[in-house]
Amino acid sequence: MKKFLNKMYNRVVAWMNAPHMRRTMAAMLLLTAAVQMWAAGDGMSGINQATSMISGYFDPGTKLIYAIGAMVGLIGGVKVYGKFVRREVA
């Protein structure tokens, strides 16, 4: 089995190293690169769209964080006041 796989590997390497295959592989790589660049399109429009979507959430997100901070502050203040009132004098 090892000899068979080694022989097949050598055949594939020899086939790929043939002069006509080098040109074919180079053409395939260039075609693949061209297709990828075409598929990517205009990346800046996507970035600008994402920026506008994120900036639309900024003000409501800021208000939400302030509300959460206010609730945590009030709860903490009530706990501290409760412990201060229940303090025993020795």
Phi, psi and omega in degrees: 000319180296320179296320180297313179295321178296319179295318179296319178300314180298322178295318180295316179297317179296321179295319180288331180276357178296145183302320181290332180285329178296318178293319180296317180293322178296319178295320179296319178295318178295319178296318179297317179296319180295319179295321179294319178294322179293320182291329181293324178067209181271103183290332182294326179295322177294320179295317179295321179295318179295322179297316180293324178293317181293318181293336175292334180269354188293309182296311177298324179295320178297315179296323177296317179296319177297319180294318178297318178297321179294319179296316179297320178296318179295316179298317179296320178297319178295319179296316180296317179298317179298318179291326179293319181290322183277004182294133180265141178269129184273000000 
